[in-house]
Amino acid sequence: MYLWAAGIVAVTGTVFVLIVAKKILLPFAVATLVALAFYPITKRLEKMHVPRVLANIIVLMIALVVLIGFGVLFSFFARDFAENIPFIKDTFFSNINELRDWIMFRFGMDLSFLSFENGFSGILSGDSIRQLFSTAGSALAQYALLPLYVFLILFYRDKLGKFFLDITPKSYRTSTKNILHDMVRVAPRYIGGLAIVVSILMVLNSLGLWVIGVENAIFLGVIAALVNLIPYLGTVLGYLFVIVVVFATQDPTTAGWVFILFVIIQFLENNILTPMITGSQVKLNPLMTILAIVAGGAMWGAVGMFIVIPFLAMLKIVFTHVPELHPFAYLLGSEGETELLEVKAIKRKIEKKVEKKIAKK
């Protein structure tokens, strides 16, 4: 009873600290994931007799060049999209009004009281889009120290590892070593694999939309791929956004082709790309994943939704190596689902054999 009460108090206190100290902890959490992703590269450079300081600087400089280049290209296409807002808005209202008139004619419903233009004009204005990017720029300003955090985490990684071992009771030090080893092994593979999958999706989405004839194909394709970083929810939200934009600004037929395109791409991602690139590095069941995404969004906003899954996977690693916490590891993981299906399949086979024997008699 007391242990459960202490656990509830600890969880409540942790959530409170995460919310209150968001501006401090969020950039550091992102830096931790980036450092884990860069760790294998810096380690390989150090094995090539490159000093740790220089190895960290090289990796960070390459990453910054790539990030800045991507940002410049993305802002170019985003600006082009924003400049077309007046045309997009006119087409949007025209298509909506045509849909309203069709519904009135087909079903005899009086929808003349609906005035979409007044309700959405502010949302689809160029000023609102520019304000959105301005707000995003201000939000990114709090990550100015991110490269420094990443550099220091990589530089002091041995000290941090020793610290966690020193504060761990002797009876759990072997488990702590295994936990740190698994985190360093699994997290970079998952994060790096995820980055590769998203990059491939950017190309597939943009190329497919361009072939179909969608305007602003690259911008919309990149948006859909980036939002896809959020498991389950991101796939629906990103692709739904593109379909709605295409339906509202072009025609229903093109929107239908976009839907078919995304079904094909999702099939390729779920059955080929993700299994081959990320594999089964993170085995989390959908229920816990969605709950974690919602909780991450509630505490740390959109960034929290993106980064919560790697941390949840690392938490599962901790639970797996501590015998007392095995039930929590089982709750988070997908273990048991496959076994249950296999048991049901075996049971059906046995029942069929029994039925055949009874039929012969």
N, C-alpha and C positions, 0 to 999 in steps of 0.2 A: 504493500500500500504506500509506504513512504517512498519507495523507489519510483513508483509511477508519479507520485506528486512531485518529486524532485525532477523527474524527466519533463513533466509538463511545464514546471517553472523554468527549467533550462531552455526549452524550446521557445517559450514565450519571450524570455529575455534575449535570446539570440535574434528572433524576428524583430524585436524592438530596436536592438542595436543596428541591425541591417538597414532598417528604415531610417533611423535618426542619422546614422553616419554614412548615408548613401553617397554623398559627394566625395567622401574620402575613400570608402571601400570599393565603390564601383570601378573607378579607374584602376585601382590596384588589382581587382579581380580580373579585369580584362588583361592587364599586364601579365598576370600569372599564367593565363591561358596562352598568350602570345609567347612568353618565355618557354613554356613547355613545348610549344610547336617548334621553336627555334633551337631547342636544346640538342637534338640529334645532329644538326648541321654544325653548331659550334663545337660539339664534342669531336666530330670528324675532323674539323680544322685543327683542333688541338692535338689530335693524334698525328697530324701532318707537321707537328712542331711549330704551329702558329701560336703565339702567346694568347692567353685567354682574353686580354683586353682588346687586342687587335682582332681576334676572331669575332668577338661580340660586336665591335664597331663595323666590321665588314658585313655581317649579317643584317644589322640594323640599317646600314646605308642602302643596301640592296633592297630591303623591304620598303624603306621610305621612298626610294626612286620609283619602285613599282606602284606603290600606293598613290603617290602624287600623280604619276602618269595616268593611272586609272581614274583618279578624281578629276583631272583636267578633261579627259575624254568624256566622262560621264556628265560633267557640268555642261559641256558643249551640246550634247544631245538633249539634256534637260532644258537648256536655254532655248533650243530650237522648239521643243515641246511647248514651253511657256509662251513663246512668240506666236504660236498657232492657237492659243487659247480663244481669241475672238471667233475664229472660224470654227473651232471645235464646239464652242458654246452655241453658235447658231445652228450647227448641224444637230447638236444634242437636242435642242428645243424642238427643232423641226421633226426629228424622229419620234420624240416623246409625244408630240401633238398628233402625229400620224397614228401612233399606237393608241392614243386615247380615242381618236375619231373612229378607228377600226373597231375598238371594243364597244363604243356607243352604237355603231351601226350593226355589229354582229349580234350583240346581246341585248340591245334596246335599253342600255343603261345611260342615265343622264350624268355624265362626268364633266359637263361644261364648267362646273364650279371649281375644278382643279386648275390651279395656276402654278405650273412648275417653274416658270421663268422667275417669278418673284422669290420663290423659295431657294433656288439654286444659283442665282446670278452672282451672289457674293462668293459662293464656294468656287465657281468656275471662272472667277475674274483673274486677270494677270497679276493684280496686286496681291491676291490671296496666295497665289503660287509663289510669288517672290517672297512674301512673308514667311511661307513655309520653309523655303531654303535658308532664309535669314535666321529663323529659329533653329534650324538644324545646324547652321554654322556656329551659333552661340552655344548649342549643346556640345559641339565638338571641342569648344575652347577649353572645357574642363579636363580634356584629355591631353593637354599640352605637355604634362609631365610623363605621359605614357612611355615614350622612348627611354627616358631616364630610369623609370621603374623596371622596364624590361632588362636594360643593361645591368642594373644592380642585382636583380634577381638571378640573372645568369652568372654574374661575377661571384656572388656570395652563395651560390647553390650548395657548396660543400658545407659552409657554415650553417646554413639553414637546415640541411639534413642532419648534421651533428646535433643541432639544437633540439630537433624533434626526438632524436634518440636519447638525449640526455634527460629530457623531461618525462620520458616514458619509464614506468617501473621495469625492473630487470626481467620480470617474468613475461613481459610483453615486447621486449626489444626485438626478438626474432620476428614477431608478427609485424612490428613497425618497419623493419627493414624490408620485409616482403611487400608491405603496403606501398612504401616509397618506390620500390623497384617496379611494381605493377603500374603505379601512377605514371612514372617516367616512361614506361614502355607503351602503355595503352593510350594515354592522352595525346601524345604527339601524332601517333598513327591515325587516331580518330579525327583530330583537328585538321591535320594535313590532308587526309583523305576527303574530308568534308569540303575543304577549299578546292580540291581538284574536281570534285563532283559539281560544285556550284559553278566553277569556271567552264566546265563542259556544258552545263545547262545554259549558261549565258550564250554560248555559241549556238547550241541547238535551238533555243527559243528564238533568238534574233534571226537566225538563218531561216527557220520555218516561217516566222511571221513575215519576213521579207518576201519569201516565195509566194505566200498567200496573197500578198499585196497590202499588208497592214501598214498604215502610216506610223512613223516614229517607231519602227520595228525594233531597232537596237535599244532604245530607251525602255520600251515596255518589256522586251525580253530580259534585259538586265534586272529590272525591278522584280519581275516574277522569279528569277533565279535567286536573287538576294533574299527575298522574303521566304524562299524555300528552305533557308537555313533553320527556320523554326519548324520542327517536325510536326507533321499532320496538319496543324492549323495554318502554317505558312503556305503549304501547297495549295490549300483551298483559297485562302485570302489573295495570294499573289495571282493565281490564274483567274480567279473570279474578277479581280480588278481589271485585268487585261480584257477579258470577255465583255465586261460592262462598258469599258471605254470604246472598244471596237463596235459593239452594238449601238452605242449612243452616237458615235461619230461617223460610222460608215453605213453598214447595212446588216440585217439579220443573217444573210447568207454567209458573209465573211466571218461574222461572229460564230456561226456554226462550224465553219472550217477551223477556226481557232480552237474551239472546244475539242474537235477531233484531233488536232495537232497536239494539244496538251495531254489528251488521253494516251496517245502513242508515246510521247516523251516520258510521261509518268510510268508507263509500262517498262520502257527501257531503263529508267532510273531504278525502279524498285527491283527489277529482275536481273539486270546486267551491271549497270554502273555501280550502284551502292554495294551489292554483294562482292563485286570484284575489287573495288578500291578500298572501301572502309571495312568490308567483311563483317564479322560479328564482334567488333571491338567493344561495342556498347550494347549489352543485352538488357534493355529496359522494356517493361510492358507498356502498352499504349495508355492505360489508365493513369499510371504514375507519371508518365511523360506529360500528358495533358495537364494534370493537376500541378506538376512542377512548373510548366510554362505559364499557367494562370497565376500561380503564386509569384513567380519571377517577375511577371508583368506588373502585378499589384505592388510589389516592393520596390523594384528598380526600373520600371517602365519597359520600353521596347528593347533596350539593351539587355535587360534582365531576362527577357524571353529568349534572346539569342544565346546567352552564355550559361543558362541554368542547366542544360542537359549535360555538358561535360563535367560540371561540378557534381551533379547527381550521380553520374557514372563513377566519379572518384569516391563519392560517399558510399556507393555500393561496394567498391573495392575494400573500403575500411570495414564495412559490415561483414564482408565475406571472410576476412582474416581474423575477426574476433568472434570466438565461438558463441559468446553470450548474445551477440547481435545477428546471428545467422537468420533468425526469423525476419528481420528487417531486410536483409539481403534478398531473401526469397520473395518478400513482398514487392520489392522494387524490380526484380528481374523477371525474365520471361520463362524461367525454369518452371516446369510443371505443366505448361500448356502442351508442349510436344508429347510429353510422357502420357498425358491424359488422352490425347488423340490416338496414340499408339495402343493404349490399353483398350479403348473403345473399338479400334480396328481389329485387334486380336479377339475381342469378345464377339464381334460380329462374325468373324471367321469360324470361331468355335460353334456359334449358334447355327450357322449354315451347315457345318459338318453334321451336327446333331440332327438337324432337320432332314438332311439327305439320308442319314442312317434310318431315321424313323420312316421316311417315305419308302425305302427299300423293303422294310419289314412289312 
